Amino acid sequence: MSTDREFDLVLVGATGFVGRLTAAHLAEHAPSSVRIALAGRSLERLTEVRASLLPHRVQDWPLLVVDTTDAEAVADLAARTRVVVTTVGPYAKLGMPLASACAAAGTHYADLTGEVLFVRDSIDANHSEAERTGARIVHSCGFDSIPSDLGVWTLAQQVAADGEGTLGETVLHVRTLRGGVSGGTIDSMRQQAIEVSDPARRRAVTDPHGLSPDRSAEPPSRNRPASDEFGLLDKVQAATGTRYDSVTKRWVAPFFMASFNTRIVRRSNALTDWSYGREFRYDEVMDTGSGPVGAVKAGLTTAVLGGLFAGMSTAPTRRLLDVVLPKPGEGPSQETMERGRFVMDIETTTTTGARYRTRVAAPYDPGYSGTAIMLGQAGLSLVLDGLESGGGVLTPSVAFGEALVSRLEGNDFEFTTTRR
């Protein structure tokens, strides 16, 4: 392990809710040889977090006071460490100085952003510099978007190994999702809603290939055709935004994270010279069940999501939603997190007509305890795993591949691919 810098890993935002969970995971799972420091805006709160950690050997971890919007301070921080892991969002508002400092210093970086515009801005500002310095700038290393991105990567690897061509129509189905929505995620949605009042920014958000390194080389997007196995099915779908999946025989509704995750997965395909295939089409949906009950659930889910996004679009309704939605830094009780879990099935038909499914699952609250494990292990992978990927603004699958899949499997995550 290189010792040319003072630290191997600095966790920025260690005093926030997910930051504390990530610190606890690192304290328990990082080898004692990894030199870790905790960073945040308040020395008092950092001291409190460190005192809560076990085992006791981590009481020697240094504490660093830093403001992530201070360009000089984050440049100094990036120069002192090999890896930065940050939970400080919303990233469009607070994240760019740190990401850019890491790109310039050749320091690897991982965050939890789910903000399309921030990632697009980071690509434009940092990709070339990070390629030059060798820094891996890896956005979206939590529930946004590791299950989606590593799941599709795992699926593509098996299809290629079996000689069954490349991926065609591919859909992630959320089968089970039990857990809280973090205040940080809500605040990121709020900030992006404010930004898309600019027409140019709105176009960037709505472009399905908006994170591609070569937009002109991307195929046109297309919608999956609706089936009409039931009378009036098309009318129901048109009225509610729901969809009946004729393959699974179940109703589906939009997955609230799909607008971001799908763009990360498509970027992974493009960054790897379209290794998933030129016929690759990708979507994410929530499975709400079969029959009339499934249709009603799909309609209600779609209505709630539509109301939330519509409410975020104007200042008066944002203020009303702020009263009831989680605040940044807030989180659920330990008991609630212990009941959390998620199960996702990614299904594809390959260009040879073969059908495959990859299941991604974990017995953790996806937005909190699960995300802390994903981010913590991503940081440790950047420190320890001798990754083959080069520098640049990367996606989790491009940066980590099998190294992170193996790490997560060692923490009770499942990545299982079967031929159907």
WOPEDA-V622252 format. One record per backbone hydrogen bond with DSSP energy under -0.5 kcal/mol. CO is the residue of the C=O (numbers start at 1). NH is the residue of the N-H. If there is no record, write none. Layout:
co=CO nh=NH
co=CO nh=NH
This chain:
co=7 nh=82
co=8 nh=83
co=9 nh=37
co=10 nh=12
co=10 nh=85
co=11 nh=14
co=11 nh=39
co=12 nh=87
co=13 nh=16
co=16 nh=20
co=17 nh=21
co=18 nh=22
co=19 nh=23
co=20 nh=24
co=21 nh=25
co=22 nh=26
co=23 nh=27
co=24 nh=28
co=25 nh=29
co=26 nh=30
co=31 nh=34
co=33 nh=35
co=34 nh=36
co=35 nh=8
co=35 nh=9
co=36 nh=62
co=37 nh=11
co=38 nh=64
co=39 nh=13
co=39 nh=14
co=40 nh=66
co=41 nh=43
co=42 nh=46
co=43 nh=47
co=44 nh=48
co=45 nh=49
co=46 nh=50
co=47 nh=51
co=48 nh=52
co=49 nh=52
co=50 nh=53
co=55 nh=58
co=56 nh=59
co=57 nh=60
co=58 nh=61
co=62 nh=38
co=64 nh=40
co=64 nh=66
co=66 nh=68
co=67 nh=70
co=69 nh=71
co=70 nh=74
co=71 nh=75
co=72 nh=76
co=73 nh=77
co=74 nh=78
co=75 nh=79
co=76 nh=80
co=77 nh=80
co=77 nh=81
co=78 nh=81
co=80 nh=7
co=82 nh=108
co=83 nh=10
co=84 nh=110
co=85 nh=12
co=87 nh=89
co=90 nh=93
co=90 nh=94
co=91 nh=95
co=91 nh=96
co=95 nh=99
co=96 nh=100
co=97 nh=101
co=98 nh=102
co=99 nh=103
co=100 nh=104
co=101 nh=105
co=102 nh=106
co=102 nh=107
co=103 nh=106
co=108 nh=84
co=109 nh=138
co=110 nh=86
co=111 nh=141
co=114 nh=116
co=115 nh=119
co=116 nh=120
co=117 nh=121
co=118 nh=122
co=119 nh=123
co=120 nh=124
co=121 nh=125
co=122 nh=126
co=122 nh=127
co=123 nh=127
co=126 nh=130
co=127 nh=131
co=128 nh=132
co=129 nh=133
co=130 nh=134
co=130 nh=135
co=135 nh=137
co=135 nh=392
co=136 nh=109
co=136 nh=138
co=137 nh=139
co=137 nh=394
co=138 nh=111
co=142 nh=146
co=143 nh=145
co=144 nh=142
co=145 nh=149
co=146 nh=150
co=146 nh=151
co=147 nh=151
co=148 nh=152
co=149 nh=153
co=150 nh=154
co=151 nh=155
co=152 nh=156
co=153 nh=157
co=154 nh=158
co=155 nh=159
co=156 nh=160
co=157 nh=161
co=158 nh=162
co=159 nh=164
co=160 nh=163
co=164 nh=352
co=166 nh=351
co=168 nh=281
co=169 nh=349
co=170 nh=283
co=171 nh=173
co=171 nh=347
co=172 nh=174
co=172 nh=285
co=173 nh=175
co=173 nh=345
co=174 nh=287
co=176 nh=343
co=177 nh=179
co=178 nh=341
co=180 nh=182
co=182 nh=186
co=183 nh=187
co=184 nh=188
co=185 nh=189
co=186 nh=190
co=187 nh=191
co=188 nh=192
co=189 nh=193
co=190 nh=194
co=191 nh=195
co=192 nh=196
co=194 nh=197
co=195 nh=198
co=197 nh=199
co=198 nh=202
co=199 nh=203
co=200 nh=204
co=201 nh=205
co=202 nh=206
co=203 nh=207
co=206 nh=208
co=207 nh=210
co=209 nh=212
co=214 nh=217
co=215 nh=218
co=230 nh=233
co=232 nh=236
co=233 nh=237
co=234 nh=238
co=235 nh=239
co=236 nh=240
co=237 nh=241
co=243 nh=245
co=243 nh=252
co=244 nh=227
co=244 nh=246
co=245 nh=249
co=245 nh=250
co=250 nh=245
co=251 nh=288
co=251 nh=289
co=252 nh=243
co=253 nh=286
co=255 nh=258
co=257 nh=260
co=257 nh=261
co=258 nh=262
co=260 nh=263
co=260 nh=264
co=261 nh=265
co=262 nh=266
co=263 nh=267
co=264 nh=268
co=265 nh=269
co=266 nh=270
co=267 nh=271
co=268 nh=272
co=269 nh=274
co=269 nh=275
co=270 nh=273
co=274 nh=277
co=276 nh=167
co=277 nh=280
co=281 nh=170
co=283 nh=172
co=284 nh=255
co=285 nh=174
co=285 nh=287
co=286 nh=253
co=286 nh=288
co=289 nh=251
co=290 nh=294
co=291 nh=295
co=292 nh=296
co=293 nh=297
co=294 nh=298
co=295 nh=299
co=296 nh=300
co=297 nh=301
co=298 nh=302
co=299 nh=303
co=300 nh=304
co=301 nh=305
co=302 nh=306
co=303 nh=307
co=304 nh=308
co=305 nh=309
co=306 nh=310
co=307 nh=311
co=308 nh=312
co=309 nh=313
co=310 nh=313
co=311 nh=314
co=314 nh=318
co=315 nh=319
co=316 nh=320
co=317 nh=321
co=318 nh=322
co=319 nh=323
co=320 nh=323
co=320 nh=324
co=321 nh=324
co=321 nh=325
co=327 nh=330
co=330 nh=183
co=333 nh=337
co=334 nh=338
co=335 nh=339
co=336 nh=339
co=337 nh=340
co=341 nh=178
co=342 nh=362
co=343 nh=175
co=343 nh=176
co=344 nh=360
co=345 nh=173
co=345 nh=347
co=346 nh=358
co=347 nh=171
co=348 nh=356
co=349 nh=168
co=350 nh=353
co=354 nh=350
co=355 nh=420
co=356 nh=348
co=357 nh=418
co=358 nh=346
co=358 nh=360
co=359 nh=416
co=360 nh=344
co=361 nh=414
co=362 nh=342
co=362 nh=364
co=365 nh=368
co=365 nh=370
co=365 nh=371
co=368 nh=372
co=369 nh=373
co=370 nh=374
co=371 nh=375
co=372 nh=376
co=373 nh=377
co=374 nh=378
co=375 nh=379
co=376 nh=380
co=377 nh=381
co=378 nh=382
co=379 nh=383
co=380 nh=384
co=381 nh=385
co=392 nh=137
co=392 nh=394
co=394 nh=139
co=395 nh=399
co=396 nh=400
co=396 nh=401
co=400 nh=403
co=401 nh=404
co=401 nh=405
co=402 nh=406
co=403 nh=407
co=404 nh=408
co=405 nh=409
co=406 nh=410
co=408 nh=411
co=408 nh=413
co=409 nh=412
co=414 nh=361
co=416 nh=359
co=418 nh=357
